């Protein structure tokens, strides 16, 4: 479990991130926000 995904610690740990949850929980929104943050930090993003 990642406590603070916005810190991008999973990227420096060279780990994958799986986002799961019920329909309408905001999974797509969260992945878009994290991808945008990675781009701000000049990291590659695959969605």
N, C-alpha and C positions, 0 to 999 in steps of 0.2 A: 504494500500500500504506500502511495506517495502522499505525504502530509501536505506539501506545498508544491504543486506542479508548476506554479508560476515562476518558481526559482530556477526552473530548467535543470534541476539536478539530475534528472534521468538522462539528459543529453550528455552531460559530462561523464556519467557512469556508463555510457554506451549501452543503454537499455532501451527496449521498446516500450511503448505506452499503449495500453488497451483501455478504451473508455466503454464501459457497459452501463446499462441502466434501462429503466422502463421507457416506453414510448412517451415522448414529450418531456423528458427529464432535462433536455438541453445538451445532449451529447455532441451534436453537430456544432452548436454554438461554442461549446468549450473547446472542441478541436480547432475551430477557426481562430479563436482567441489565442490559443497556444501557438498555432502556426504563425500568426501575425507577430507574436512576441519573439519567436525564433528568428523571423525575418529581420526584426529590429536589431537583433543581436548578431546579424549577418551569418546566420546558420542556415543550412539547407533544410527545406521542409518538403515532405511528401504527404499528400492527403488522399 
